[in-house]
Amino acid sequence: DDKALLEQCLGVTNQRVITATVAKLPPAAVSQLLSKAVGKFHSRPTRSVNLVSWIRAILTQHTSYLMSQPDVVRTLTPLYQLVES
């Protein structure tokens, strides 16, 4: 089940593992993982400590790719709104 695998993945808290995993992501998966992580962050802020590590790793390691994507604003808007509130 994809949802169970995603939950298992996002449940990892070891920063080295997160960094290594995000670094190995193919570009096509970067936007999808960011979107899922931001969505989970928005829907369940109690998980923010774990999810922030994933979101930060994605944003720092794949900035140039994300900036080339037209839907990045739509993906990051919920995160921005949550941080601003």
Secondary structure, 3 states (H helix, E strand, C coil): CHHHHHHHHHCCCCHHHHHHHHHCCCHHHHHHHHHHHHHHHHHCHHHHHHHHHHHHHHHHHCHHHHHCCCCHHHHHHHHHHHHHC
